[in-house]
Amino acid sequence: MVQNVSRKNINEFVFTGFDTIEKPVAVGIVILTVYILAMLANLANICFIVIDKRLHQPMYVFICNLAIADMLYCTCSCPTMIGILIVGYKTISYVPCILQMYGFGLGFVMEVFTISVMAFDRLIAIIKPLRYHSILTNVHSVILTFLLWILVSAAIAIVPGTVVPLPLCSSTIKYVFCDYAAVVRATCVDPNPYFDLISSFTSFLMFGTFSFICLSYLKIVIVVVKMTSIGSKKKVFDTCLSHLVVIICYYGPTFILAVLTRLGVVPLQELELHVLSLEERNGLRVGTILGPSLVNPFIYCFRTKEIRNKILRIVSKVEPTE
């Protein structure tokens, strides 16, 4: 009964995470520019792969899925930030806030799961090259992708599932969009047990998928060491380089953000710590959202010969490289 009354009294939230920024419009324009570039680049990757039948292969199915997850991840956070900074629209209703929180979590978890599946794809391509096309067919890849979305959608239900029953006591969100921490802090309960719960859940997903990726590449390294041909080793390196860069772009900033925001401090010198301000925390969060989502499509555009040649043919009419 108390929960229902609380929700009637507080039916929308006000964002205050950007209130101390000196030049909000300039920051908003930067975020808007990067967001548009990220969306266009990911959409272009999807279009190139869908249109060109030669790219209808398992690896490109996963690249498309990663692009979709990137677009969802950005779209569930950036428009709100852009609206706050440029337009000055700082409010959001309760239901859209919960949906935004769920979509943001869904996009993030889909990214790490897709990267893990791509590691499995590279593993099969290198250790079972003759059976690759029978193990990972296009149909198998599409089915696996749909199963991933179903699994992740069910798993991430823990996010709204633990927040929705809580009574609300504050209409202020000190962050820049509706993520789990922001909404939990607006409730009447002690947030620490909920932070511990979501941290455990996130850590399990992050370290589980990262361990799987590491084991996959460990097996790849063992296979490569046994190779006698330098050309074969180089081919394996070229095959895995794009994916390795994507792994670094995703997991590097995410691990750093998780450590810094959880500890709340940054080591400056020996025995000296700098406490993270709210602005620094928000800046880190914006960087981890936009950075990988922008870098990923360009990595595959320029490192994947088929996509690169298609772009060259469309834009500059340059003969495709061999």
C-alpha positions as CSV (number, residue, x, y, z in Angstrom):
1,M,0.0,0.0,0.0
2,V,2.8,2.3,0.8
3,Q,4.5,1.6,-2.5
4,N,1.4,2.5,-4.5
5,V,1.0,5.8,-2.6
6,S,4.6,6.6,-3.2
7,R,4.4,6.0,-6.9
8,K,1.3,8.2,-7.2
9,N,3.1,11.0,-5.5
10,I,6.2,10.6,-7.5
11,N,5.3,9.9,-11.1
12,E,8.3,11.5,-12.8
13,F,12.0,12.1,-12.1
14,V,14.2,15.1,-12.5
15,F,17.9,14.6,-13.6
16,T,20.5,16.7,-11.9
17,G,23.7,15.0,-13.0
18,F,24.6,17.8,-15.5
19,D,23.6,20.7,-13.3
20,T,27.2,21.8,-12.5
21,I,28.5,21.7,-16.1
22,E,29.6,25.2,-17.2
23,K,28.9,24.7,-20.9
24,P,26.1,22.2,-21.2
25,V,25.2,23.0,-24.8
26,A,28.7,22.5,-26.0
27,V,28.9,19.1,-24.2
28,G,25.5,18.2,-25.5
29,I,26.6,18.9,-29.1
30,V,29.7,16.7,-28.7
31,I,27.6,13.9,-27.3
32,L,25.0,14.4,-30.1
33,T,27.7,14.3,-32.8
34,V,29.3,11.2,-31.5
35,Y,25.9,9.5,-31.0
36,I,24.9,10.3,-34.6
37,L,28.2,9.0,-35.9
38,A,27.9,5.8,-33.9
39,M,24.4,5.2,-35.1
40,L,25.2,5.9,-38.7
41,A,28.3,3.8,-38.7
42,N,26.5,0.8,-37.1
43,L,23.6,1.2,-39.4
44,A,25.9,1.3,-42.4
45,N,27.6,-1.9,-41.3
46,I,24.2,-3.6,-41.0
47,C,23.1,-2.4,-44.4
48,F,26.4,-3.4,-46.1
49,I,26.1,-6.9,-44.6
50,V,22.4,-7.4,-45.4
51,I,22.6,-6.1,-49.0
52,D,25.7,-8.0,-50.0
53,K,25.0,-11.7,-50.3
54,R,28.7,-12.5,-50.1
55,L,28.7,-11.3,-46.5
56,H,25.9,-13.6,-45.5
57,Q,28.3,-15.6,-43.3
58,P,28.2,-16.5,-39.6
59,M,30.8,-13.9,-38.5
60,Y,28.8,-11.1,-40.2
61,V,25.6,-12.3,-38.6
62,F,27.4,-11.7,-35.2
63,I,28.8,-8.3,-36.4
64,C,25.2,-7.3,-37.3
65,N,24.0,-8.4,-33.9
66,L,26.8,-6.5,-32.1
67,A,25.8,-3.4,-34.1
68,I,22.2,-3.8,-33.0
69,A,23.2,-4.2,-29.4
70,D,25.4,-1.1,-29.7
71,M,22.6,1.0,-31.1
72,L,20.2,-0.2,-28.3
73,Y,22.9,0.6,-25.7
74,C,23.4,4.1,-27.0
75,T,19.8,4.9,-27.7
76,C,18.7,4.0,-24.1
77,S,21.0,6.6,-22.7
78,C,22.2,9.3,-25.1
79,P,18.9,10.9,-26.2
80,T,18.1,11.6,-22.5
81,M,21.6,13.2,-22.0
82,I,21.3,15.2,-25.2
83,G,17.8,16.5,-24.2
84,I,19.1,17.6,-20.8
85,L,22.2,19.4,-22.1
86,I,20.9,21.0,-25.3
87,V,17.1,21.4,-24.8
88,G,17.1,21.6,-21.0
89,Y,14.4,18.9,-20.7
90,K,15.3,17.3,-17.4
91,T,12.3,15.2,-16.5
92,I,11.2,11.6,-17.3
93,S,8.1,9.7,-16.3
94,Y,8.4,6.6,-14.1
95,V,7.5,3.9,-16.7
96,P,9.8,5.3,-19.5
97,C,12.5,5.5,-16.9
98,I,12.1,1.8,-16.0
99,L,12.0,0.9,-19.7
100,Q,15.2,2.9,-20.3
101,M,16.9,1.1,-17.4
102,Y,15.9,-2.3,-18.8
103,G,16.9,-1.5,-22.3
104,F,20.2,-0.1,-21.2
105,G,21.0,-3.3,-19.3
106,L,19.8,-5.5,-22.2
107,G,22.1,-3.7,-24.7
108,F,25.1,-3.9,-22.4
109,V,24.7,-7.6,-21.6
110,M,24.0,-8.4,-25.3
111,E,27.3,-6.7,-26.2
112,V,29.4,-8.9,-24.0
113,F,27.5,-12.1,-24.9
114,T,27.9,-11.3,-28.6
115,I,31.6,-10.7,-28.3
116,S,31.9,-14.1,-26.5
117,V,30.1,-15.8,-29.4
118,M,32.4,-14.1,-31.8
119,A,35.3,-15.5,-29.9
120,F,33.8,-19.0,-30.3
121,D,33.3,-18.3,-34.0
122,R,37.0,-17.4,-34.4
123,L,38.0,-20.5,-32.4
124,I,36.0,-22.9,-34.6
125,A,37.3,-21.2,-37.7
126,I,40.9,-21.7,-36.6
127,I,40.9,-25.1,-34.9
128,K,38.3,-26.7,-37.2
129,P,38.7,-24.9,-40.5
130,L,37.4,-27.9,-42.6
131,R,34.3,-28.3,-40.5
132,Y,33.6,-24.6,-39.8
133,H,30.9,-24.2,-42.4
134,S,29.1,-27.4,-41.2
135,I,29.3,-26.4,-37.5
136,L,28.4,-22.7,-37.8
137,T,26.0,-22.4,-40.7
138,N,24.0,-19.2,-41.3
139,V,20.9,-20.9,-39.9
140,H,22.8,-22.0,-36.7
141,S,24.1,-18.5,-36.3
142,V,20.7,-16.8,-36.6
143,I,19.2,-19.4,-34.2
144,L,22.0,-18.8,-31.7
145,T,21.5,-15.0,-32.0
146,F,17.8,-15.3,-31.2
147,L,18.5,-17.6,-28.3
148,L,20.9,-15.1,-26.9
149,W,18.3,-12.3,-27.0
150,I,15.8,-14.6,-25.3
151,L,18.3,-15.6,-22.6
152,V,19.6,-12.1,-22.0
153,S,16.1,-10.6,-21.9
154,A,15.1,-13.1,-19.2
155,A,18.3,-12.7,-17.3
156,I,18.2,-8.9,-17.3
157,A,14.7,-8.9,-15.9
158,I,16.5,-8.9,-12.5
159,V,17.0,-5.2,-13.0
160,P,13.4,-4.0,-13.1
161,G,12.3,-7.0,-11.0
162,T,14.3,-5.7,-8.0
163,V,13.5,-2.0,-8.5
164,V,9.8,-1.9,-9.3
165,P,8.5,-3.2,-6.0
166,L,10.5,-0.6,-4.0
167,P,8.7,2.5,-2.7
168,L,9.9,5.9,-4.0
169,C,11.0,8.7,-1.7
170,S,12.8,11.1,-4.1
171,S,12.0,12.5,-7.5
172,T,15.6,13.6,-8.1
173,I,18.1,11.5,-10.0
174,K,21.7,12.6,-9.5
175,Y,22.9,10.9,-12.7
176,V,22.4,11.6,-16.4
177,F,19.9,8.9,-17.3
178,C,17.9,6.1,-15.7
179,D,20.3,3.3,-14.8
180,Y,20.0,0.9,-12.0
181,A,22.0,2.8,-9.4
182,A,20.2,6.1,-10.2
183,V,16.7,4.6,-9.7
184,V,17.7,2.6,-6.6
185,R,19.0,5.8,-4.9
186,A,15.5,7.4,-5.5
187,T,13.8,4.7,-3.4
188,C,13.2,4.6,0.3
189,V,15.5,1.6,1.0
190,D,19.2,1.2,1.9
191,P,20.7,1.0,-1.6
192,N,23.9,-1.0,-0.6
193,P,22.3,-4.5,-0.7
194,Y,20.9,-3.8,-4.1
195,F,24.2,-2.4,-5.3
196,D,25.9,-5.6,-4.0
197,L,23.3,-7.7,-5.8
198,I,23.7,-6.0,-9.2
199,S,27.5,-5.9,-8.8
200,S,27.6,-9.6,-8.2
201,F,25.3,-10.2,-11.2
202,T,27.4,-7.9,-13.4
203,S,30.7,-9.4,-12.2
204,F,29.5,-12.9,-12.9
205,L,28.5,-12.0,-16.4
206,M,31.7,-9.9,-17.1
207,F,34.2,-12.3,-15.7
208,G,32.3,-15.4,-17.0
209,T,32.3,-14.1,-20.6
210,F,35.8,-12.7,-20.3
211,S,37.1,-16.0,-19.0
212,F,35.4,-17.8,-21.9
213,I,37.0,-15.4,-24.3
214,C,40.5,-15.9,-22.7
215,L,40.2,-19.7,-22.8
216,S,39.1,-19.5,-26.5
217,Y,42.2,-17.4,-27.4
218,L,44.4,-19.6,-25.2
219,K,43.4,-22.5,-27.4
220,I,44.0,-20.4,-30.5
221,V,47.5,-19.5,-29.3
222,I,48.3,-23.2,-28.6
223,V,47.2,-24.0,-32.2
224,V,49.2,-21.1,-33.7
225,V,52.4,-22.1,-31.8
226,K,52.2,-25.6,-33.4
227,M,52.0,-24.0,-36.9
228,T,55.1,-24.1,-38.9
229,S,54.1,-21.7,-41.7
230,I,54.6,-18.0,-41.0
231,G,51.9,-17.3,-43.6
232,S,49.4,-19.4,-41.6
233,K,50.3,-17.6,-38.4
234,K,49.9,-14.2,-40.1
235,K,46.5,-15.2,-41.5
236,V,45.3,-16.3,-38.0
237,F,46.6,-12.9,-36.6
238,D,44.7,-11.0,-39.3
239,T,41.6,-13.1,-38.6
240,C,41.6,-12.3,-34.9
241,L,42.9,-8.8,-34.8
242,S,39.6,-6.9,-35.3
243,H,37.9,-9.0,-32.6
244,L,40.8,-8.5,-30.2
245,V,40.6,-4.7,-30.6
246,V,36.8,-4.9,-29.9
247,I,37.4,-6.9,-26.8
248,I,39.9,-4.3,-25.5
249,C,37.5,-1.5,-26.4
250,Y,34.6,-3.1,-24.5
251,Y,36.2,-4.8,-21.5
252,G,39.0,-2.3,-20.8
253,P,36.8,0.7,-20.1
254,T,34.1,-1.4,-18.4
255,F,36.5,-3.0,-15.9
256,I,38.1,0.4,-15.2
257,L,34.7,2.0,-14.7
258,A,33.5,-0.8,-12.4
259,V,36.6,-0.6,-10.2
260,L,36.7,3.2,-10.0
261,T,33.0,3.8,-9.4
262,R,32.9,0.9,-6.9
263,L,35.9,2.2,-4.9
264,G,35.2,5.8,-5.6
265,V,38.9,6.8,-5.7
266,V,41.7,7.2,-8.2
267,P,45.3,6.7,-7.2
268,L,47.4,9.8,-8.0
269,Q,50.6,9.1,-6.3
270,E,51.9,6.7,-3.7
271,L,49.6,6.8,-0.7
272,E,47.5,9.6,-2.3
273,L,43.9,9.1,-3.5
274,H,41.6,11.4,-5.4
275,V,37.9,10.9,-4.7
276,L,35.8,10.8,-7.8
277,S,33.4,13.6,-8.2
278,L,29.9,13.1,-9.6
279,E,30.9,14.8,-12.8
280,E,33.9,12.5,-13.2
281,R,31.7,9.4,-12.6
282,N,29.2,10.7,-15.2
283,G,32.0,11.5,-17.6
284,L,33.4,7.9,-17.3
285,R,30.0,6.5,-17.9
286,V,29.4,8.5,-21.0
287,G,32.8,7.5,-22.3
288,T,32.2,3.8,-21.8
289,I,28.9,4.1,-23.6
290,L,29.9,6.1,-26.7
291,G,33.5,5.0,-27.1
292,P,33.1,1.3,-27.9
293,S,29.9,1.9,-29.9
294,L,31.6,4.3,-32.1
295,V,34.9,2.5,-32.5
296,N,33.5,-1.0,-33.2
297,P,31.9,-0.3,-36.6
298,F,34.9,1.5,-37.9
299,I,37.1,-1.4,-36.8
300,Y,35.1,-3.8,-38.9
301,C,34.8,-1.3,-41.8
302,F,38.5,-0.9,-42.1
303,R,39.8,-4.3,-40.9
304,T,37.3,-6.5,-42.9
305,K,38.4,-6.6,-46.5
306,E,34.9,-7.3,-47.9
307,I,33.3,-4.3,-46.1
308,R,36.2,-2.1,-46.8
309,N,36.2,-2.8,-50.5
310,K,32.5,-2.3,-50.7
311,I,32.9,1.1,-49.1
312,L,35.7,2.0,-51.5
313,R,33.5,1.0,-54.5
314,I,30.6,3.1,-53.3
315,V,32.4,6.2,-52.2
316,S,35.5,6.6,-54.4
317,K,35.0,3.9,-57.2
318,V,38.5,2.6,-56.3
319,E,39.3,-0.9,-57.5
320,P,38.9,-3.4,-54.7
321,T,42.2,-4.6,-53.1
322,E,43.2,-8.2,-53.1
